[in-house]
Amino acid sequence: MKTSAHLQVIKYRKGILLLCFFPEEKAPEEIAALWKSILAELMLTNYLAGISDLPLPLSKIDLSVERSIHACESSKSHCLPLTRYSELGLSNLLYSLSKDAYSAEYLAELSTRLSGEKYAPLRATMQTLVAQHFDIDETARALYQHPNTIRYRISRLKEHLGVKSELEFQILAILLTVSQSDHSENATGAHTEESAARGTARTRH
């Protein structure tokens, strides 16, 4: 390869894990550009890749690998060829929560309280509130409901989620909405697992 970076290639599940080592710290944009050039040199025509584009010391290589794998999973969920760790936003927090049994079980229990057709209007209201940044008037317009109906549904949601303050409700609404969205996308994804990373890449068959 043309790059002067030190690369290690490791077979990982059904894909490959690429580890890149630098003698000096590089900016995220430099790292992303490097990985894009490496992927171009590999001449892959159909792949899924995740990049850990925020540099970490060698002592934290396990974290770099995990970040790249999560970014690759996001590529799979959103049908994108390449995703950078720095682009994942709140999904990074949800990923860490999903790996913690206590937190994952808590969110699963809360989701169960709103499951079933009976609670579909409440779920739709919660998801739309998140999308509309908790603006009640905009949420009402999006759902073709009166603002007072949205306020009533918010009070019902708070009851079911066991919270009283607006801040607690908003935090849980965001966590539940994003986690449900990720679960839905992962459940419908049909890509073969293949992985590349501090770049992680998956080829699709």
C-alpha positions as CSV (number, residue, x, y, z in Angstrom):
1,M,0.0,0.0,0.0
2,K,1.0,3.6,-0.6
3,T,0.3,4.7,3.0
4,S,3.3,5.0,5.3
5,A,1.2,4.1,8.3
6,H,1.9,0.9,10.2
7,L,-1.0,-1.5,9.5
8,Q,-2.0,-4.8,11.1
9,V,-4.6,-6.9,9.4
10,I,-6.6,-9.4,11.6
11,K,-9.3,-11.8,10.6
12,Y,-12.4,-10.8,12.7
13,R,-15.6,-12.9,12.5
14,K,-16.6,-12.8,8.8
15,G,-14.6,-9.7,8.0
16,I,-11.2,-8.0,8.7
17,L,-10.0,-5.7,11.4
18,L,-7.4,-3.2,10.3
19,L,-5.3,-1.6,13.1
20,C,-3.3,1.5,12.2
21,F,-0.5,2.8,14.4
22,F,0.9,6.4,14.2
23,P,4.1,7.7,15.9
24,E,2.4,11.0,16.5
25,E,-1.1,12.1,17.2
26,K,-3.3,12.9,14.2
27,A,-6.5,14.9,13.8
28,P,-9.8,13.0,13.2
29,E,-10.0,14.5,9.7
30,E,-6.5,13.1,8.9
31,I,-7.4,9.7,10.2
32,A,-10.7,9.6,8.2
33,A,-8.9,10.6,5.0
34,L,-6.2,8.0,5.6
35,W,-8.8,5.2,6.0
36,K,-10.7,6.4,2.9
37,S,-7.5,6.1,0.9
38,I,-6.8,2.7,2.3
39,L,-10.3,1.5,1.4
40,A,-9.8,2.9,-2.1
41,E,-6.5,1.0,-2.5
42,L,-8.2,-2.2,-1.4
43,M,-10.5,-1.7,-4.4
44,L,-13.6,-3.0,-2.5
45,T,-16.8,-2.6,-4.5
46,N,-19.3,-3.6,-1.9
47,Y,-18.5,-3.2,1.8
48,L,-19.5,-1.9,5.2
49,A,-16.9,-0.1,7.2
50,G,-16.6,1.7,10.5
51,I,-13.7,4.0,11.6
52,S,-12.5,4.9,15.0
53,D,-11.4,8.4,14.0
54,L,-10.5,9.9,17.4
55,P,-6.9,8.8,18.2
56,L,-6.2,6.9,21.4
57,P,-2.9,5.7,23.0
58,L,-1.8,2.1,22.5
59,S,-3.0,1.3,26.1
60,K,-6.6,1.9,24.9
61,I,-6.4,-0.1,21.7
62,D,-9.4,-2.3,22.9
63,L,-11.5,0.9,23.1
64,S,-10.5,1.9,19.5
65,V,-11.4,-1.5,18.2
66,E,-14.8,-1.4,20.0
67,R,-15.5,2.0,18.6
68,S,-14.8,1.0,15.1
69,I,-16.9,-2.1,15.4
70,H,-19.8,0.0,16.7
71,A,-19.4,2.4,13.8
72,C,-19.4,-0.6,11.4
73,E,-22.7,-1.8,13.0
74,S,-24.1,1.6,12.4
75,S,-23.1,1.4,8.8
76,K,-25.0,-1.9,8.6
77,S,-28.1,-0.4,10.3
78,H,-28.2,2.6,8.0
79,C,-27.1,0.9,4.8
80,L,-24.1,3.2,4.5
81,P,-20.7,2.1,3.2
82,L,-18.7,4.0,5.8
83,T,-19.4,5.5,9.3
84,R,-17.1,7.4,11.6
85,Y,-17.1,7.0,15.4
86,S,-17.3,10.8,15.7
87,E,-20.5,10.9,13.8
88,L,-22.4,8.5,16.1
89,G,-23.5,11.0,18.7
90,L,-25.9,9.7,21.3
91,S,-25.7,6.3,19.7
92,N,-22.3,5.9,21.5
93,L,-24.0,6.2,24.9
94,L,-26.8,3.8,23.9
95,Y,-24.1,1.3,22.8
96,S,-22.3,1.5,26.1
97,L,-25.7,1.1,27.9
98,S,-26.6,-1.9,25.8
99,K,-23.4,-3.6,27.0
100,D,-24.3,-3.0,30.6
101,A,-26.8,-5.7,31.7
102,Y,-28.4,-3.5,34.4
103,S,-29.0,-0.6,32.0
104,A,-30.1,-2.7,29.1
105,E,-32.6,-4.5,31.3
106,Y,-33.9,-1.2,32.7
107,L,-34.6,0.2,29.2
108,A,-36.1,-3.1,28.1
109,E,-38.5,-3.0,31.1
110,L,-39.5,0.5,30.3
111,S,-40.1,-0.4,26.6
112,T,-42.3,-3.3,27.7
113,R,-44.6,-0.8,29.6
114,L,-45.4,0.9,26.3
115,S,-45.6,-2.2,24.1
116,G,-48.7,-3.4,22.3
117,E,-51.3,-1.7,20.1
118,K,-53.0,-0.1,23.0
119,Y,-50.0,2.2,23.6
120,A,-49.2,2.9,20.0
121,P,-50.4,6.5,20.3
122,L,-48.2,7.1,23.3
123,R,-45.2,5.6,21.5
124,A,-45.9,7.8,18.5
125,T,-46.2,10.9,20.6
126,M,-42.9,10.1,22.5
127,Q,-41.0,9.5,19.2
128,T,-42.5,12.6,17.6
129,L,-41.7,14.7,20.7
130,V,-38.0,13.7,20.4
131,A,-38.0,14.4,16.6
132,Q,-39.6,17.8,17.3
133,H,-37.2,18.7,20.2
134,F,-40.1,18.4,22.7
135,D,-42.0,21.3,21.1
136,I,-45.6,20.5,21.9
137,D,-47.1,22.7,19.2
138,E,-44.9,21.2,16.5
139,T,-45.6,17.7,17.8
140,A,-49.3,18.3,17.7
141,R,-49.1,19.5,14.1
142,A,-47.0,16.5,13.0
143,L,-49.5,14.1,14.6
144,Y,-52.6,16.1,13.6
145,Q,-53.6,16.4,17.2
146,H,-54.6,19.3,19.5
147,P,-51.7,20.5,21.8
148,N,-53.8,19.6,24.8
149,T,-54.0,16.0,23.6
150,I,-50.2,16.0,23.4
151,R,-50.0,17.4,27.0
152,Y,-52.3,14.7,28.2
153,R,-50.3,12.0,26.5
154,I,-47.1,13.3,28.1
155,S,-48.7,13.0,31.5
156,R,-49.7,9.4,30.7
157,L,-46.1,8.7,29.4
158,K,-44.7,10.1,32.7
159,E,-47.0,7.8,34.7
160,H,-46.0,4.7,32.7
161,L,-42.3,5.5,32.8
162,G,-42.4,6.3,36.5
163,V,-41.0,9.9,36.3
164,K,-42.3,13.3,37.4
165,S,-39.8,15.9,36.2
166,E,-39.7,17.1,32.7
167,L,-35.9,16.6,32.5
168,E,-36.2,12.9,33.5
169,F,-39.0,12.4,31.0
170,Q,-37.0,13.9,28.2
171,I,-33.9,11.9,28.9
172,L,-35.8,8.6,29.0
173,A,-37.8,9.5,25.9
174,I,-34.6,10.1,23.9
175,L,-33.0,6.9,25.2
176,L,-36.0,4.8,24.5
177,T,-36.7,6.3,21.1
178,V,-33.1,6.0,19.8
179,S,-32.7,2.5,21.3
180,Q,-36.0,1.3,19.7
181,S,-34.9,2.8,16.4
182,D,-31.6,1.0,16.5
183,H,-33.3,-2.3,17.5
184,S,-35.8,-2.0,14.7
185,E,-33.0,-1.2,12.1
186,N,-30.9,-4.1,13.3
187,A,-33.8,-6.5,13.3
188,T,-34.6,-5.7,9.6
189,G,-31.0,-5.6,8.4
190,A,-30.0,-8.4,6.1
191,H,-26.3,-7.8,5.5
192,T,-23.8,-10.6,6.0
193,E,-21.5,-9.8,8.9
194,E,-18.0,-9.1,7.6
195,S,-15.8,-6.8,9.5
196,A,-12.7,-3.6,8.8
197,A,-11.1,-1.0,11.3
198,R,-9.7,1.3,13.6
199,G,-11.3,0.7,10.6
200,T,-13.8,-2.2,10.7
201,A,-15.0,-3.3,7.4
202,R,-17.7,-5.7,6.3
203,T,-18.0,-7.0,2.8
204,R,-21.5,-7.7,1.5
205,H,-22.3,-10.8,-0.6
